[in-house]
Amino acid sequence: MAVGIILKSWGRFSCLWRALAAASLVALAAPSMAQTRPPSTQAAQSPSVPVADGVELANAGDSTRLTFDLTARVDPQAYVLTDPDRVIVDLPEVDFQIDPARGQPAAARLPGRRTASGAQPLAGAVASYRFGLVAAGKSRVVIDLAGPVRILRVACEPGPDGRGARLVIELGRSDRASFLAEAARAGRERAAPAAQPLSSPISPRDASISPETSLPVVVLDPGHGGIDTGALGASGALEKDIVLEFAKALAARLEAGKQVRVVLTRDSDVFIALGERVRRARAAGAALFISIHADTLTDDRSVSGATVYTASDKASDAEAARVAEKENQADATGGLDGRDDQSDVTDILFDLTRRETRAYSNVFARTLVGYWKDIGSLNKNPHRFAGFRVLKAHDVPSVLLEVGYLSSDSDLAELTAPDWREKATAVVARAVEGFFRARGSENPARTATGADPFGGLAPVMAPSAPH
């Protein structure tokens, strides 16, 4: 009761503060709102994009060589990063037609996981590697290191018999001090370009958003993408593809209901940094943010069911802490500096707004769990919480939905079945619409005008069963 009184007492100041913050964000994000052709479409329509259709990892004494077979030459640029230790090779756009499992150590692969012919265990300086799109017109190879290295050579050579080309990445052993010095030097050289966004513009779905809209904005965030495949399942299933299809189907459901307006953080196979996902949600005036993921476990394939996570400074349990730690590594996976952004404001108004927002996040999480029971299994502890970076927006109610486990045969069968996807997205859409109806506000959108998304109402419990 006391919390409700406090929240109402500062509601007017909260609206003004949000209006100023939202206006600044819209101004900063304006360039990224422009409509452009999705990166995957560009690759499909441009015959000049080189194709990588083979990869080989070889160790010879003190050196390790990673070679990609290409249909055409590219101009590579390489450097090293720390925390964790990696070698980054930036390339123009390349269509990687290679099984992502080739870059993973055998211990990380699920039983029955398809691997390409001739795949070999990783050894030498390379602990693992991955490849893919990181922005429109830009691809990347990220090599996780087993120890300090120096880059001996990164070059494109003519292919066998003069056909195509080979990208050769050759690494040699080094000492820790030399590696750190090289990483610092590379960091200084990249200081200015690092400020540039490394992701594609917001999905064209949000082109019609205006500050005058009377509908709440729901931002759907398909996890991972591009170079970041997410979890790997049996038979070649990739988390990034499964959650993108789920998000697109959910967006269609929500738009058909005409009760909310939908924005996707990505609508193609491209990498989006965690902070950029949060910025896009706030710039779009989100009244609700749903990040969609799927999990996997290599040591226990019997675990199954959906889980809904919300943000908290302290994890609810060890499993929630594990999932948050894994998801928070997405930027490092994509070859970015994986350190968190500590630039948030910490005044009392900010803290009060965050508390209110987290309360509404928990309300929606409970609502979604209640509705999900209609169509699918739930994890034994279906609502957990931890410090997820992608849920850090202080003024946007946010949840992370793990729709199931790719390591579970039953979950994987459902996640890849179009009929189940239709049923599941219909239920999530009902939960979203029910959440906004329960708020009792005629205009629950948090728009660029600073409108209060919930009319100053205190959080309410979700119904115990959907109707």
Steps between C-alpha positions, in 0.01 A plus 500: 500500500781737595679428173186582304465836675866585433469406133194718451661793677785525255303398192492854352876540537553153350303592188703819450829316554396228253394757242841665505683166486280365222541813289877472526494134404280559198736771379805277545335197341350684202768390251443134585126532432556527127364215295761294323501161340576229759857363482386149412305637205802696387710184502237304309458766233865593453697244298823675598485380862772234543398159631698305760432130455789330681721540806807322635687531829858375511768504770870490419741533789474847648250630244132444423340567164129554431410502129168585334425407137339795318358557155671841477768706671422720800696764690539386864589711803612324819561599862486348849263561792508405868232407756479237358809457280403495132629564150255701288512495120270755335392440140267644242175305480557127451232232462624228737355169381678302772355308793553719811580183700832477315629777726390342827700252709361147500408526870260785426303307240181318584477125439364447152597850387574508129861588418662550166708225351860513619432715809784475747543583869633849563852528640809721509437874544133477392240407761207565263398728216189637334408708198210696357339836431545782754354791301374585155790431265730380777594149614737381770699201620546478878763260637491413870852437623644227720794726588679821397589521130646738246351537154760369257301548182148578381473504123295392201682264263402354164309174530608163357563513126429872510132453578346709777707605798608394846486714813799395711520592870830391653568537873816444701566463870566810708538605862234666710666841523550525123141393433360763740719768346379412151135501617550846654657632180217357290248653739646846457487468121136392511390764755330729246333232283377321813247776555327406173204258527585149382145394431226541242223760519183429696255273320287691247195396705552809714499746209137594568550567872414855599486674837123536452428126478228379734633143507765369738825404331627145556863438403583139414867411523606175327820409683842454340536525120773520239834385639330414830311176432386452858434144611569211263249216483501157345449465123642845435243708690622849590348713775533821299281357220238345729445815705487722192222289351319505834530879526373554146199273562428677831525840332246391239263382774527820697454721197195300395344573839542877441542567872873572495764623260801271444869575448766233438858565606605285205306335217795331328810301587716782632687560825363767736692608810321471836513872573369577152199273560416698815551834323270397218225403742518834681528702178188327367306601812454140617234425758617136511821325391514123442837341423452153350753220548543122524743321730708183485668273753779261407495310831126442550278454197195416714446866600222658295232766501473877471638748752432873541782714644489853640779733607640507850825603662517157665423170326209291626707180474810347344323411175380858451854625566635254241254611233564869566877452485465317169267755344711792624793365297323577172708812431824312561373223272448758227854632537415813700637622829289291736515741794168640623401863449514671839371838379151471654371783716477405868286776654197424717248566223680255274499239776129546571417470130705181476322348799161577349607358165629178657171460684313512169754264344421247772127546443538421130729204575234346726233577242699331224570192713128468571404516134784273381354208697233473230735385226837386631703363783668728749831465677466381859575858607339700216567854629859580591702818519861610460717786371427486126660788311234493228230565765673803651270776365391679816170624354387213273340189654714217361511121507717234341301200378686172459252309284665164565819294488666398174665219697155348571367281220139584588562875522699503176224316316250764613724799439557398138134412429300779329169387652638515856657837428163635394336376819779631721510846344121524525525438875781753546294755306207439734729550799627831358151628427376385841791679667406833346128451565576440867676835519165670445653788302350627177843602372773282656770584247826655622552727204747773417262746668578337835155348558486279810467141368272386780311810603671507842330176605667281758597145391225239516518122509438312178194271496574149623358353181440657159147555373 
